Amino acid sequence: MKTKLYAIFSVSVFLVTTLAITGTMLAEELTVRQPLQIEIGKTATCPVMNSKFSVMESTPVIDYKGTSYYFCCDSCIDDFKNNPDKYAK
C-alpha cells in the first residue's frame, strides 16, 4: 500500500514539475524586444486593438511562433501574453 501511494505521489510531483517548466518556457517565449533598425518606419497593425501605426524605436515587439507582433501600448502586450493564440493570426 505504501509503495502504491509513493508511486502516485512521485507521478504527481513529476506532472506538476513538468507543467511548471512548460509554463516557464512559454513565458520565456513571449519576451518583449525593441524593433530592429530595419523594422522602424514600417506600418504595423496591433494584434489586440487592430489599429494601424508606424513602428517607432519605442514600439514593443514580441516574436511568437516565427512572426513579429507590434503593439500600440503596454496593456495590449499583457492581453497578448495572456492568450497569444487568440491574437496570433
PAKE-991359 format. One record per atom (N, C-alpha, C): residue in three letters; residue number from 1; x, y, z; atom name. Coordinates in Angstrom, 1 decimal, m for minus. Example, Ala and Ser with C-alpha at 12.3 -4.5 7.8 and 13.67 -1.06 7.14 Angstrom:
% residues 2
<'ALA'; 1; <13.2; m5.7; 7.8>; 'N'>
<'ALA'; 1; <12.3; m4.5; 7.8>; 'CA'>
<'ALA'; 1; <13.2; m3.3; 7.8>; 'C'>
<'SER'; 2; <12.8; m2.2; 7.1>; 'N'>
<'SER'; 2; <13.7; m1.1; 7.1>; 'CA'>
<'SER'; 2; <12.9; 0.0; 7.9>; 'C'>
END
This chain:
% residues 89
<'MET'; 1; <0.8; m1.2; 0.0>; 'N'>
<'MET'; 1; <0.0; 0.0; 0.0>; 'CA'>
<'MET'; 1; <0.9; 1.3; 0.0>; 'C'>
<'LYS'; 2; <1.9; 1.2; 0.8>; 'N'>
<'LYS'; 2; <2.8; 2.4; 0.9>; 'CA'>
<'LYS'; 2; <3.5; 2.6; m0.5>; 'C'>
<'THR'; 3; <3.9; 1.5; m1.1>; 'N'>
<'THR'; 3; <4.6; 1.6; m2.4>; 'CA'>
<'THR'; 3; <3.7; 2.2; m3.5>; 'C'>
<'LYS'; 4; <2.4; 1.9; m3.5>; 'N'>
<'LYS'; 4; <1.4; 2.4; m4.4>; 'CA'>
<'LYS'; 4; <1.3; 3.9; m4.2>; 'C'>
<'LEU'; 5; <1.1; 4.3; m2.9>; 'N'>
<'LEU'; 5; <1.0; 5.7; m2.5>; 'CA'>
<'LEU'; 5; <2.2; 6.5; m2.9>; 'C'>
<'TYR'; 6; <3.4; 5.9; m2.7>; 'N'>
<'TYR'; 6; <4.7; 6.6; m3.1>; 'CA'>
<'TYR'; 6; <4.7; 6.8; m4.6>; 'C'>
<'ALA'; 7; <4.3; 5.7; m5.4>; 'N'>
<'ALA'; 7; <4.3; 5.8; m6.8>; 'CA'>
<'ALA'; 7; <3.4; 6.9; m7.3>; 'C'>
<'ILE'; 8; <2.2; 7.0; m6.7>; 'N'>
<'ILE'; 8; <1.2; 8.0; m7.1>; 'CA'>
<'ILE'; 8; <1.7; 9.4; m6.8>; 'C'>
<'PHE'; 9; <2.3; 9.5; m5.6>; 'N'>
<'PHE'; 9; <2.9; 10.8; m5.2>; 'CA'>
<'PHE'; 9; <4.1; 11.2; m6.2>; 'C'>
<'SER'; 10; <4.9; 10.3; m6.5>; 'N'>
<'SER'; 10; <6.0; 10.6; m7.4>; 'CA'>
<'SER'; 10; <5.5; 11.0; m8.8>; 'C'>
<'VAL'; 11; <4.5; 10.3; m9.3>; 'N'>
<'VAL'; 11; <4.0; 10.7; m10.6>; 'CA'>
<'VAL'; 11; <3.3; 12.1; m10.5>; 'C'>
<'SER'; 12; <2.6; 12.4; m9.4>; 'N'>
<'SER'; 12; <2.0; 13.7; m9.2>; 'CA'>
<'SER'; 12; <3.1; 14.8; m9.2>; 'C'>
<'VAL'; 13; <4.1; 14.6; m8.5>; 'N'>
<'VAL'; 13; <5.2; 15.6; m8.4>; 'CA'>
<'VAL'; 13; <5.8; 15.8; m9.8>; 'C'>
<'PHE'; 14; <6.0; 14.7; m10.5>; 'N'>
<'PHE'; 14; <6.6; 14.8; m11.9>; 'CA'>
<'PHE'; 14; <5.7; 15.6; m12.8>; 'C'>
<'LEU'; 15; <4.4; 15.4; m12.7>; 'N'>
<'LEU'; 15; <3.4; 16.1; m13.6>; 'CA'>
<'LEU'; 15; <3.4; 17.6; m13.2>; 'C'>
<'VAL'; 16; <3.4; 17.9; m12.0>; 'N'>
<'VAL'; 16; <3.4; 19.3; m11.5>; 'CA'>
<'VAL'; 16; <4.6; 20.0; m11.9>; 'C'>
<'THR'; 17; <5.8; 19.4; m11.8>; 'N'>
<'THR'; 17; <7.1; 19.9; m12.2>; 'CA'>
<'THR'; 17; <7.1; 20.2; m13.7>; 'C'>
<'THR'; 18; <6.6; 19.2; m14.5>; 'N'>
<'THR'; 18; <6.6; 19.3; m15.9>; 'CA'>
<'THR'; 18; <5.7; 20.5; m16.4>; 'C'>
<'LEU'; 19; <4.5; 20.6; m15.7>; 'N'>
<'LEU'; 19; <3.7; 21.8; m16.1>; 'CA'>
<'LEU'; 19; <4.3; 23.1; m15.7>; 'C'>
<'ALA'; 20; <5.0; 23.2; m14.6>; 'N'>
<'ALA'; 20; <5.6; 24.4; m14.2>; 'CA'>
<'ALA'; 20; <6.7; 24.8; m15.2>; 'C'>
<'ILE'; 21; <7.5; 23.8; m15.6>; 'N'>
<'ILE'; 21; <8.6; 24.1; m16.5>; 'CA'>
<'ILE'; 21; <8.0; 24.5; m17.9>; 'C'>
<'THR'; 22; <6.9; 23.9; m18.3>; 'N'>
<'THR'; 22; <6.3; 24.2; m19.6>; 'CA'>
<'THR'; 22; <5.8; 25.6; m19.5>; 'C'>
<'GLY'; 23; <5.1; 26.0; m18.4>; 'N'>
<'GLY'; 23; <4.6; 27.4; m18.3>; 'CA'>
<'GLY'; 23; <5.8; 28.4; m18.3>; 'C'>
<'THR'; 24; <6.9; 28.1; m17.7>; 'N'>
<'THR'; 24; <8.0; 28.9; m17.7>; 'CA'>
<'THR'; 24; <8.6; 29.1; m19.1>; 'C'>
<'MET'; 25; <8.6; 28.0; m19.9>; 'N'>
<'MET'; 25; <9.1; 28.1; m21.2>; 'CA'>
<'MET'; 25; <8.2; 29.0; m22.1>; 'C'>
<'LEU'; 26; <6.9; 28.9; m21.9>; 'N'>
<'LEU'; 26; <6.0; 29.7; m22.7>; 'CA'>
<'LEU'; 26; <6.2; 31.2; m22.3>; 'C'>
<'ALA'; 27; <6.4; 31.5; m21.0>; 'N'>
<'ALA'; 27; <6.6; 32.9; m20.6>; 'CA'>
<'ALA'; 27; <7.9; 33.4; m21.2>; 'C'>
<'GLU'; 28; <8.9; 32.6; m21.3>; 'N'>
<'GLU'; 28; <10.2; 33.0; m21.9>; 'CA'>
<'GLU'; 28; <10.0; 33.3; m23.4>; 'C'>
<'GLU'; 29; <9.2; 32.5; m24.0>; 'N'>
<'GLU'; 29; <8.9; 32.7; m25.4>; 'CA'>
<'GLU'; 29; <8.4; 34.1; m25.7>; 'C'>
<'LEU'; 30; <7.6; 34.6; m24.8>; 'N'>
<'LEU'; 30; <6.9; 35.9; m25.0>; 'CA'>
<'LEU'; 30; <7.7; 37.0; m24.4>; 'C'>
<'THR'; 31; <8.9; 37.2; m24.9>; 'N'>
<'THR'; 31; <9.8; 38.3; m24.5>; 'CA'>
<'THR'; 31; <9.6; 39.5; m25.3>; 'C'>
<'VAL'; 32; <9.4; 40.7; m24.7>; 'N'>
<'VAL'; 32; <9.2; 41.9; m25.4>; 'CA'>
<'VAL'; 32; <10.6; 42.4; m25.8>; 'C'>
<'ARG'; 33; <10.7; 42.9; m27.0>; 'N'>
<'ARG'; 33; <12.0; 43.4; m27.5>; 'CA'>
<'ARG'; 33; <11.8; 44.8; m28.2>; 'C'>
<'GLN'; 34; <12.8; 45.5; m28.5>; 'N'>
<'GLN'; 34; <12.8; 46.7; m29.2>; 'CA'>
<'GLN'; 34; <12.8; 46.4; m30.7>; 'C'>
<'PRO'; 35; <12.2; 47.2; m31.6>; 'N'>
<'PRO'; 35; <12.3; 46.8; m33.0>; 'CA'>
<'PRO'; 35; <13.7; 47.0; m33.6>; 'C'>
<'LEU'; 36; <14.0; 46.2; m34.5>; 'N'>
<'LEU'; 36; <15.2; 46.3; m35.3>; 'CA'>
<'LEU'; 36; <15.2; 47.5; m36.1>; 'C'>
<'GLN'; 37; <16.4; 48.0; m36.5>; 'N'>
<'GLN'; 37; <16.5; 49.2; m37.3>; 'CA'>
<'GLN'; 37; <15.7; 49.1; m38.6>; 'C'>
<'ILE'; 38; <15.7; 47.9; m39.2>; 'N'>
<'ILE'; 38; <15.0; 47.7; m40.4>; 'CA'>
<'ILE'; 38; <13.5; 47.7; m40.3>; 'C'>
<'GLU'; 39; <13.0; 47.5; m39.0>; 'N'>
<'GLU'; 39; <11.6; 47.5; m38.8>; 'CA'>
<'GLU'; 39; <11.0; 48.9; m38.5>; 'C'>
<'ILE'; 40; <11.9; 49.8; m38.1>; 'N'>
<'ILE'; 40; <11.4; 51.2; m37.8>; 'CA'>
<'ILE'; 40; <10.9; 51.9; m39.0>; 'C'>
<'GLY'; 41; <9.7; 52.4; m38.9>; 'N'>
<'GLY'; 41; <9.1; 53.1; m40.1>; 'CA'>
<'GLY'; 41; <8.1; 52.3; m40.8>; 'C'>
<'LYS'; 42; <8.1; 51.0; m40.7>; 'N'>
<'LYS'; 42; <7.1; 50.2; m41.4>; 'CA'>
<'LYS'; 42; <5.7; 50.3; m40.7>; 'C'>
<'THR'; 43; <4.7; 50.1; m41.5>; 'N'>
<'THR'; 43; <3.3; 50.2; m41.0>; 'CA'>
<'THR'; 43; <3.0; 48.8; m40.4>; 'C'>
<'ALA'; 44; <2.5; 48.8; m39.2>; 'N'>
<'ALA'; 44; <2.1; 47.6; m38.4>; 'CA'>
<'ALA'; 44; <0.7; 47.7; m37.9>; 'C'>
<'THR'; 45; <0.1; 46.6; m37.6>; 'N'>
<'THR'; 45; <m1.2; 46.5; m37.0>; 'CA'>
<'THR'; 45; <m1.1; 45.8; m35.7>; 'C'>
<'CYS'; 46; <m1.6; 46.5; m34.6>; 'N'>
<'CYS'; 46; <m1.6; 45.9; m33.3>; 'CA'>
<'CYS'; 46; <m2.6; 44.7; m33.3>; 'C'>
<'PRO'; 47; <m2.1; 43.5; m32.9>; 'N'>
<'PRO'; 47; <m3.0; 42.3; m33.0>; 'CA'>
<'PRO'; 47; <m4.1; 42.4; m32.0>; 'C'>
<'VAL'; 48; <m4.0; 43.2; m31.0>; 'N'>
<'VAL'; 48; <m5.1; 43.3; m30.0>; 'CA'>
<'VAL'; 48; <m6.1; 44.3; m30.3>; 'C'>
<'MET'; 49; <m5.7; 45.6; m30.6>; 'N'>
<'MET'; 49; <m6.6; 46.7; m30.9>; 'CA'>
<'MET'; 49; <m7.0; 46.7; m32.4>; 'C'>
<'ASN'; 50; <m6.2; 46.0; m33.2>; 'N'>
<'ASN'; 50; <m6.4; 46.1; m34.7>; 'CA'>
<'ASN'; 50; <m6.2; 47.5; m35.3>; 'C'>
<'SER'; 51; <m5.4; 48.3; m34.6>; 'N'>
<'SER'; 51; <m5.1; 49.6; m35.1>; 'CA'>
<'SER'; 51; <m3.8; 49.7; m35.8>; 'C'>
<'LYS'; 52; <m3.8; 50.5; m36.9>; 'N'>
<'LYS'; 52; <m2.5; 50.6; m37.7>; 'CA'>
<'LYS'; 52; <m1.7; 51.8; m37.2>; 'C'>
<'PHE'; 53; <m0.4; 51.6; m37.2>; 'N'>
<'PHE'; 53; <0.5; 52.6; m36.8>; 'CA'>
<'PHE'; 53; <1.9; 52.4; m37.4>; 'C'>
<'SER'; 54; <2.7; 53.4; m37.3>; 'N'>
<'SER'; 54; <4.1; 53.3; m37.8>; 'CA'>
<'SER'; 54; <5.0; 52.9; m36.7>; 'C'>
<'VAL'; 55; <5.8; 51.9; m36.9>; 'N'>
<'VAL'; 55; <6.7; 51.4; m35.9>; 'CA'>
<'VAL'; 55; <7.8; 52.4; m35.6>; 'C'>
<'MET'; 56; <8.0; 52.7; m34.3>; 'N'>
<'MET'; 56; <9.0; 53.6; m33.9>; 'CA'>
<'MET'; 56; <10.0; 52.9; m33.0>; 'C'>
<'GLU'; 57; <11.1; 53.6; m32.6>; 'N'>
<'GLU'; 57; <12.1; 52.9; m31.8>; 'CA'>
<'GLU'; 57; <11.5; 52.4; m30.5>; 'C'>
<'SER'; 58; <10.5; 53.0; m30.0>; 'N'>
<'SER'; 58; <9.9; 52.7; m28.7>; 'CA'>
<'SER'; 58; <8.8; 51.6; m28.8>; 'C'>
<'THR'; 59; <8.4; 51.2; m30.0>; 'N'>
<'THR'; 59; <7.4; 50.2; m30.2>; 'CA'>
<'THR'; 59; <7.7; 48.9; m29.7>; 'C'>
<'PRO'; 60; <6.9; 48.3; m28.8>; 'N'>
<'PRO'; 60; <7.2; 47.0; m28.2>; 'CA'>
<'PRO'; 60; <6.9; 45.9; m29.3>; 'C'>
<'VAL'; 61; <7.8; 44.9; m29.3>; 'N'>
<'VAL'; 61; <7.6; 43.8; m30.3>; 'CA'>
<'VAL'; 61; <7.7; 42.5; m29.5>; 'C'>
<'ILE'; 62; <6.9; 41.5; m29.9>; 'N'>
<'ILE'; 62; <7.0; 40.1; m29.4>; 'CA'>
<'ILE'; 62; <7.1; 39.2; m30.6>; 'C'>
<'ASP'; 63; <8.1; 38.4; m30.6>; 'N'>
<'ASP'; 63; <8.2; 37.3; m31.6>; 'CA'>
<'ASP'; 63; <7.6; 36.1; m31.1>; 'C'>
<'TYR'; 64; <6.6; 35.6; m31.8>; 'N'>
<'TYR'; 64; <5.8; 34.4; m31.4>; 'CA'>
<'TYR'; 64; <5.6; 33.5; m32.6>; 'C'>
<'LYS'; 65; <6.0; 32.3; m32.5>; 'N'>
<'LYS'; 65; <5.8; 31.2; m33.5>; 'CA'>
<'LYS'; 65; <6.3; 31.7; m34.9>; 'C'>
<'GLY'; 66; <7.4; 32.4; m34.9>; 'N'>
<'GLY'; 66; <8.0; 32.8; m36.1>; 'CA'>
<'GLY'; 66; <7.5; 34.1; m36.7>; 'C'>
<'THR'; 67; <6.6; 34.8; m36.0>; 'N'>
<'THR'; 67; <6.1; 36.1; m36.5>; 'CA'>
<'THR'; 67; <6.3; 37.2; m35.5>; 'C'>
<'SER'; 68; <6.6; 38.4; m35.9>; 'N'>
<'SER'; 68; <6.8; 39.5; m35.1>; 'CA'>
<'SER'; 68; <5.5; 40.3; m34.9>; 'C'>
<'TYR'; 69; <5.1; 40.5; m33.7>; 'N'>
<'TYR'; 69; <3.9; 41.3; m33.4>; 'CA'>
<'TYR'; 69; <4.2; 42.6; m32.8>; 'C'>
<'TYR'; 70; <3.7; 43.7; m33.3>; 'N'>
<'TYR'; 70; <4.0; 45.0; m32.8>; 'CA'>
<'TYR'; 70; <2.8; 45.6; m32.1>; 'C'>
<'PHE'; 71; <3.0; 46.2; m30.9>; 'N'>
<'PHE'; 71; <1.9; 46.6; m30.0>; 'CA'>
<'PHE'; 71; <1.9; 48.2; m29.9>; 'C'>
<'CYS'; 72; <0.6; 48.7; m29.8>; 'N'>
<'CYS'; 72; <0.4; 50.1; m29.7>; 'CA'>
<'CYS'; 72; <0.6; 50.6; m28.2>; 'C'>
<'CYS'; 73; <0.4; 49.7; m27.2>; 'N'>
<'CYS'; 73; <0.6; 50.1; m25.8>; 'CA'>
<'CYS'; 73; <0.9; 48.8; m25.0>; 'C'>
<'ASP'; 74; <1.2; 49.1; m23.7>; 'N'>
<'ASP'; 74; <1.6; 48.0; m22.8>; 'CA'>
<'ASP'; 74; <0.4; 47.1; m22.4>; 'C'>
<'SER'; 75; <m0.8; 47.7; m22.3>; 'N'>
<'SER'; 75; <m1.9; 46.8; m22.0>; 'CA'>
<'SER'; 75; <m2.2; 45.8; m23.1>; 'C'>
<'CYS'; 76; <m1.9; 46.1; m24.3>; 'N'>
<'CYS'; 76; <m2.1; 45.2; m25.4>; 'CA'>
<'CYS'; 76; <m1.1; 44.0; m25.2>; 'C'>
<'ILE'; 77; <0.1; 44.3; m24.8>; 'N'>
<'ILE'; 77; <1.1; 43.3; m24.5>; 'CA'>
<'ILE'; 77; <0.6; 42.3; m23.5>; 'C'>
<'ASP'; 78; <0.0; 42.8; m22.4>; 'N'>
<'ASP'; 78; <m0.5; 41.9; m21.4>; 'CA'>
<'ASP'; 78; <m1.6; 41.0; m21.9>; 'C'>
<'ASP'; 79; <m2.5; 41.6; m22.7>; 'N'>
<'ASP'; 79; <m3.6; 40.8; m23.3>; 'CA'>
<'ASP'; 79; <m3.0; 39.7; m24.2>; 'C'>
<'PHE'; 80; <m2.1; 40.1; m25.0>; 'N'>
<'PHE'; 80; <m1.4; 39.1; m25.9>; 'CA'>
<'PHE'; 80; <m0.8; 38.0; m25.1>; 'C'>
<'LYS'; 81; <0.0; 38.3; m24.1>; 'N'>
<'LYS'; 81; <0.7; 37.3; m23.3>; 'CA'>
<'LYS'; 81; <m0.3; 36.4; m22.6>; 'C'>
<'ASN'; 82; <m1.5; 36.9; m22.2>; 'N'>
<'ASN'; 82; <m2.4; 36.0; m21.5>; 'CA'>
<'ASN'; 82; <m3.1; 35.0; m22.5>; 'C'>
<'ASN'; 83; <m3.2; 35.3; m23.8>; 'N'>
<'ASN'; 83; <m3.8; 34.4; m24.7>; 'CA'>
<'ASN'; 83; <m3.2; 34.7; m26.1>; 'C'>
<'PRO'; 84; <m1.9; 34.3; m26.3>; 'N'>
<'PRO'; 84; <m1.3; 34.7; m27.6>; 'CA'>
<'PRO'; 84; <m2.0; 34.0; m28.8>; 'C'>
<'ASP'; 85; <m2.5; 32.8; m28.7>; 'N'>
<'ASP'; 85; <m3.1; 32.1; m29.8>; 'CA'>
<'ASP'; 85; <m4.4; 32.8; m30.3>; 'C'>
<'LYS'; 86; <m5.0; 33.5; m29.4>; 'N'>
<'LYS'; 86; <m6.2; 34.3; m29.7>; 'CA'>
<'LYS'; 86; <m5.9; 35.4; m30.7>; 'C'>
<'TYR'; 87; <m4.8; 36.1; m30.5>; 'N'>
<'TYR'; 87; <m4.4; 37.2; m31.3>; 'CA'>
<'TYR'; 87; <m3.4; 36.9; m32.4>; 'C'>
<'ALA'; 88; <m2.8; 35.8; m32.4>; 'N'>
<'ALA'; 88; <m1.8; 35.5; m33.4>; 'CA'>
<'ALA'; 88; <m2.6; 35.0; m34.7>; 'C'>
<'LYS'; 89; <m2.4; 35.6; m35.8>; 'N'>
<'LYS'; 89; <m3.1; 35.3; m37.0>; 'CA'>
<'LYS'; 89; <m2.2; 34.9; m38.1>; 'C'>
END
